[in-house]
Amino acid sequence: MGVIHLWVPNIFEFKGGIQTYSGFLLRGIQELRPDLQLEVFLKHDRRTVGQDLLQPRTRFHFGGHWPLKVRTWGYVAQLLYGVMAIRFRAPIRAVHRSPPDLIIATHTNFAPLAALIKRWWGIPYWAVAHGIEVWDVTDRRLIASFAQADRLLAVSHYSRDRLLAEQPTINPARVTVLPNTFDANLFYPAPKPPTLLHRYGLTPQQPVILTVARLDQSQAYKGYDQILRALPQVRRVLPDVHYLLVGKGNDRPRIEQLIVDLDLEGAVTLAGFVPDAELAAHYQLCDLFAMPSRGEGFGIVYLEAIATGKPTLGGNQDGAIDALRGGELGVLVDPDDVGAIAQTLTAILTQTYPHPRLYNPAALRAGVIQAYGYSAFKQNLAAQLFSPWGSGE
């Protein structure tokens, strides 16, 4: 029986793209390789939530109990002890029965430590390249850890191509693509939920544009600014159009001021945080999902919206190209061209945009499940797991 150490920021107590990907990666390994012992080190989680990932051969080690100021050092100590306790046959009770045969880091910030462990003890490691965190990197230790990794799993072809273009020391044969996936059982077409129509003061016939994104100042590249700036033009054709922006973060005050500056107070709702249990209903509420991002590594929200049968708009300069299959499953626009965004939003909402599949919820759902459903993810992952771990070829 082999042993894999999985190094993860968190899975259970916060949900974002990296967390969702990490959870599916763990589940896929559990199902494909039930012979393996999995030791999962979670930097920020303090406990597990739910039963889905609790398997006999999987053990979780939590770093979230460390105060934030020292959490990184506490987590590093946990990771090192996970290797050293066995390597040196510590007399105290060892955390693991066997040393790891492979380390998988689901965030590249962990890769420099994995590179040191490989140098000291020869343990191969993989790291997941999601997007913005591996672009425009200048830190020499991080760059070296990319080049020394036995495999880098890029979540999109866009991320892979950009990473290789910026870091010529990386062997292209060691960078493979394992795209994001989603739970198709949670996202499906349905009528607009009456409870949400009432909550937001909307009518069933009112056209609704939706964006789901973290409203963080560091993530303004998501494109919600551009939707707001395009909205006055859309309202000239569709005066009752409403923009629903789901998410919370420290960028909200600036967004609120932008709404006032554009005289959009009655046309925009900042919904704030929406629990996972209500997310699918919010997709069902909208007539169009739009996130013309310029810095997305992939964008799981695109998959969720398409699975709900909604026309979807993304930017043509980042990982949305993969998520929307080059325009097969949605519409790609220049995220810097507000006029083009406005025209495209209007055309989709009036069903004059020349893309018949956009208006066929069943066809959208079938297409995204075939391309990015969990079965496709698992099949892709199997090809990775059943090839030599340390070869990277």
C-alpha positions in Angstrom: 0.0 0.0 0.0 1.3 3.4 -0.9 1.0 6.7 1.0 0.1 10.1 -0.3 0.4 13.3 1.6 -2.1 15.9 0.4 -1.2 19.5 1.4 -4.3 21.7 1.3 -5.1 25.3 2.3 -8.6 24.2 3.4 -11.6 22.2 2.3 -14.3 22.2 4.9 -14.8 25.6 6.6 -14.4 27.9 3.6 -15.6 27.4 0.0 -13.7 28.9 -3.0 -12.3 27.6 -6.2 -9.1 26.1 -4.7 -11.1 24.5 -1.9 -13.7 23.0 -4.2 -10.9 21.6 -6.5 -9.0 20.2 -3.5 -12.2 18.4 -2.3 -12.8 16.8 -5.6 -9.2 15.9 -6.0 -9.3 14.1 -2.6 -12.5 12.3 -3.5 -11.2 11.2 -6.8 -8.0 9.8 -5.3 -10.1 8.0 -2.7 -12.3 6.3 -5.3 -9.6 5.6 -7.8 -7.0 4.3 -5.4 -8.7 2.8 -2.4 -5.4 0.9 -1.7 -3.7 4.2 -0.8 -3.3 5.7 2.7 -4.1 9.4 2.5 -2.8 11.9 5.0 -4.5 15.2 4.5 -2.9 18.3 6.0 -5.3 21.3 6.2 -3.7 24.6 7.0 -6.8 26.6 7.9 -9.5 24.0 8.8 -10.1 23.0 12.4 -12.5 20.1 11.7 -14.2 18.1 9.0 -17.7 19.0 7.9 -20.0 16.3 6.5 -19.3 12.6 5.8 -18.4 12.5 2.1 -14.6 12.5 2.4 -14.4 10.5 5.6 -12.9 7.2 4.5 -11.0 4.5 6.6 -7.7 5.1 4.8 -7.9 8.9 5.0 -6.7 10.8 8.0 -7.0 14.6 8.5 -4.5 16.8 10.3 -5.7 20.3 11.1 -3.7 23.5 11.3 -6.6 25.9 11.9 -6.1 25.8 15.7 -2.9 27.7 15.4 -3.2 31.5 15.8 -3.1 33.2 12.4 0.1 35.0 13.1 2.0 31.7 13.6 -0.2 29.4 11.6 2.2 29.1 8.7 5.1 28.1 10.9 2.9 25.6 12.8 1.7 24.1 9.5 5.2 23.8 8.3 6.1 22.0 11.5 3.2 19.6 11.0 4.3 18.8 7.4 7.9 18.2 8.4 7.0 16.1 11.3 4.8 14.0 9.0 8.0 13.0 7.1 10.6 13.1 9.9 8.6 11.1 12.5 9.0 8.0 10.3 12.3 8.8 8.6 14.0 9.0 12.0 11.8 6.4 13.7 11.0 8.8 16.5 10.4 7.1 19.8 7.2 9.1 20.4 4.0 8.0 18.8 4.5 8.6 15.0 1.8 10.4 13.1 2.1 8.1 10.1 2.6 4.4 9.6 4.8 4.9 6.5 6.6 7.8 4.9 4.9 9.4 1.9 5.5 8.0 -1.6 4.1 11.2 -3.1 3.3 14.7 -1.9 0.5 16.7 -3.7 0.2 20.4 -2.9 -3.1 21.9 -4.0 -1.6 25.4 -3.8 1.8 26.3 -5.2 2.8 28.3 -2.1 3.5 24.9 -0.5 5.8 23.9 -3.4 9.1 25.3 -2.0 8.9 23.2 1.1 8.0 20.1 -1.0 11.1 20.9 -3.1 13.3 20.9 0.0 11.8 17.6 1.1 12.5 16.1 -2.3 16.1 17.3 -2.1 16.6 15.8 1.4 14.7 12.6 1.1 13.9 12.1 -2.6 10.1 12.2 -2.2 8.4 13.2 -5.4 5.8 16.0 -5.4 3.1 17.5 -7.5 1.6 20.9 -7.2 -1.7 22.4 -8.6 -1.4 25.6 -10.7 -4.8 27.4 -10.5 -4.1 30.7 -12.2 -3.2 34.1 -10.9 -0.9 32.7 -8.2 1.4 31.2 -10.8 1.3 34.2 -13.2 3.9 36.9 -13.2 5.9 35.1 -10.5 9.3 36.6 -9.7 10.2 34.8 -6.4 13.2 32.6 -7.2 12.4 29.9 -4.7 8.9 29.6 -6.1 10.1 29.4 -9.7 12.7 26.8 -8.7 10.0 24.7 -7.0 7.9 24.8 -10.2 10.8 23.5 -12.3 11.7 20.8 -9.7 8.1 19.5 -9.4 7.6 16.0 -10.8 4.2 17.2 -12.1 2.3 20.4 -12.2 -1.5 20.0 -12.6 -2.8 23.1 -14.4 -6.6 23.7 -14.1 -6.8 25.0 -17.7 -4.9 25.1 -20.9 -4.8 28.8 -20.6 -3.0 28.6 -17.2 -0.6 25.9 -18.5 0.3 27.9 -21.6 0.8 31.1 -19.7 2.9 29.4 -17.0 5.2 27.8 -19.6 5.5 31.0 -21.5 6.6 32.9 -18.4 8.8 30.2 -16.9 11.0 28.6 -19.6 12.9 26.5 -17.0 9.8 24.2 -16.6 9.8 21.0 -18.6 6.5 21.2 -20.6 6.2 17.4 -20.3 5.7 17.8 -16.6 2.7 20.2 -16.9 -0.5 18.4 -17.5 -4.1 19.8 -17.5 -6.7 18.5 -14.9 -9.6 20.9 -15.3 -12.0 21.9 -12.6 -15.2 20.0 -12.0 -18.5 20.6 -10.2 -21.4 18.7 -8.6 -24.0 18.4 -11.4 -26.6 17.0 -8.9 -26.7 20.4 -7.2 -27.1 22.6 -10.3 -29.9 22.0 -12.7 -32.6 24.0 -14.6 -35.7 25.1 -12.7 -38.2 28.0 -12.7 -37.3 31.2 -11.0 -37.7 30.5 -7.2 -40.7 32.6 -5.8 -38.9 33.1 -2.5 -36.0 34.8 -4.2 -38.2 36.9 -6.4 -39.9 38.1 -3.3 -36.7 38.7 -1.4 -35.2 40.9 -4.1 -38.5 42.5 -5.2 -38.4 41.2 -8.7 -41.0 40.0 -11.2 -40.8 36.6 -13.0 -40.6 38.4 -16.4 -37.9 40.9 -15.3 -34.5 40.1 -16.9 -31.8 39.4 -14.3 -28.0 39.4 -14.8 -26.1 37.5 -12.1 -22.5 37.5 -11.0 -21.1 35.3 -8.2 -17.7 36.5 -7.0 -15.7 37.4 -4.0 -15.8 41.2 -3.7 -12.2 41.6 -2.7 -10.1 44.6 -3.7 -7.4 42.2 -4.9 -10.0 40.5 -7.2 -11.5 43.4 -9.0 -10.4 41.6 -12.2 -13.6 39.5 -11.9 -15.3 42.0 -14.1 -18.3 43.2 -12.0 -17.1 46.8 -12.5 -17.5 46.3 -16.2 -21.0 44.9 -15.8 -22.0 48.0 -13.8 -20.5 50.3 -16.4 -22.3 48.5 -19.2 -25.6 48.5 -17.4 -26.8 52.1 -18.4 -26.5 51.0 -22.1 -28.4 47.8 -21.5 -31.1 49.7 -19.7 -31.8 51.8 -22.8 -33.1 48.7 -24.4 -34.3 46.8 -21.3 -35.2 49.5 -18.7 -36.3 47.0 -16.1 -33.1 44.8 -16.2 -31.7 44.0 -12.8 -28.1 43.1 -11.8 -27.7 40.8 -8.9 -24.2 40.6 -7.5 -23.6 37.8 -5.0 -20.5 37.8 -2.8 -18.9 39.7 0.1 -15.6 41.4 0.6 -13.7 44.6 1.3 -14.4 46.0 -2.1 -18.1 46.5 -1.4 -17.8 50.2 -0.3 -16.2 51.1 -3.6 -18.8 49.2 -5.5 -21.6 51.0 -3.6 -20.1 54.3 -4.6 -19.8 53.2 -8.2 -23.5 52.3 -8.2 -24.4 55.8 -7.0 -22.1 57.5 -9.5 -23.7 55.5 -12.4 -27.2 56.3 -11.0 -28.0 52.6 -10.7 -29.4 52.4 -7.2 -32.7 50.8 -8.2 -31.2 48.5 -10.8 -28.6 46.7 -8.7 -28.7 44.5 -5.7 -25.6 43.6 -3.7 -26.8 40.3 -2.2 -23.8 39.7 0.0 -22.9 36.3 1.2 -25.2 33.5 0.0 -24.9 30.1 1.7 -24.1 27.0 -0.5 -27.7 25.7 0.0 -29.1 28.8 -1.8 -26.5 29.1 -4.6 -28.3 27.0 -7.2 -31.5 28.9 -6.6 -29.7 32.1 -7.4 -28.5 30.7 -10.7 -32.1 29.6 -11.4 -33.2 33.2 -10.7 -31.1 34.8 -13.4 -31.6 35.0 -17.1 -27.9 35.5 -17.8 -24.7 34.8 -15.8 -21.9 37.2 -16.6 -18.4 37.5 -15.3 -16.1 39.2 -17.9 -13.0 38.5 -15.9 -9.4 39.2 -17.0 -7.6 37.1 -14.5 -9.5 33.9 -13.9 -7.6 30.7 -13.9 -10.7 28.7 -14.8 -13.9 29.7 -13.0 -16.1 27.0 -11.5 -19.0 29.4 -11.3 -19.2 29.3 -15.1 -19.8 25.5 -14.9 -22.4 25.9 -12.2 -24.3 28.5 -14.2 -24.2 26.5 -17.5 -25.4 23.4 -15.7 -28.4 25.4 -14.5 -29.1 26.0 -18.2 -28.2 29.7 -18.2 -26.6 31.7 -21.0 -23.1 32.6 -19.7 -20.7 35.4 -20.6 -17.0 35.4 -19.8 -13.8 37.2 -20.8 -11.7 36.2 -23.7 -8.3 36.8 -22.0 -8.2 34.1 -19.2 -9.3 30.7 -18.1 -12.9 31.4 -19.1 -11.8 30.4 -22.6 -11.4 26.8 -21.2 -14.6 26.9 -19.0 -16.7 28.1 -22.0 -14.9 25.7 -24.4 -13.8 28.5 -26.6 -17.4 29.8 -27.0 -19.1 26.5 -27.5 -20.8 26.7 -24.1 -21.1 30.5 -23.8 -20.0 33.8 -25.1 -16.5 35.3 -24.8 -16.0 39.1 -24.9 -13.1 41.5 -24.5 -13.3 42.3 -20.7 -11.9 45.8 -21.3 -14.6 46.8 -23.9 -17.6 48.1 -22.0 -19.4 48.8 -25.2 -19.0 45.2 -26.5 -20.1 43.9 -23.1 -23.2 46.0 -23.1 -24.1 45.0 -26.7 -23.6 41.3 -25.9 -25.6 41.4 -22.7 -28.4 43.1 -24.5 -28.3 40.6 -27.4 -28.4 37.6 -25.2 -31.2 38.9 -23.0 -33.3 39.7 -26.1 -32.3 36.3 -27.6 -30.8 37.9 -30.7 -27.3 36.8 -30.2 -26.4 34.2 -32.9 -25.8 31.2 -30.7 -28.9 28.9 -30.5 -27.4 26.7 -27.8 -27.6 29.6 -25.3 -31.4 29.3 -25.3 -31.5 25.6 -24.9 -31.0 24.8 -21.2 -30.9 21.0 -21.7 -28.2 21.3 -24.4 -26.1 23.6 -22.2 -26.4 21.3 -19.2 -25.5 18.2 -21.3 -22.5 19.9 -22.8 -21.0 21.1 -19.6 -21.5 17.7 -17.8 -19.9 15.9 -20.7 -16.9 18.2 -20.7 -16.4 19.0 -17.0 -18.7 16.7 -14.9 -17.2 14.6 -12.2 -16.9 11.5 -14.4 -14.8 13.4 -16.9 -12.6 14.8 -14.0 -12.2 11.3 -12.5 -11.2 9.8 -15.9 -8.6 12.5 -16.4 -7.3 12.1 -12.8 -7.0 8.3 -13.4 -4.6 8.9 -16.2 -2.4 10.9 -13.8 -2.5 8.5 -10.9 -1.8 5.4 -12.9 1.3 6.8 -14.5 4.7 6.8 -12.7 4.5 9.4 -9.9 8.1 10.6 -10.1 8.6 10.6 -13.8 6.5 13.6 -14.7 6.5 12.3 -18.3 
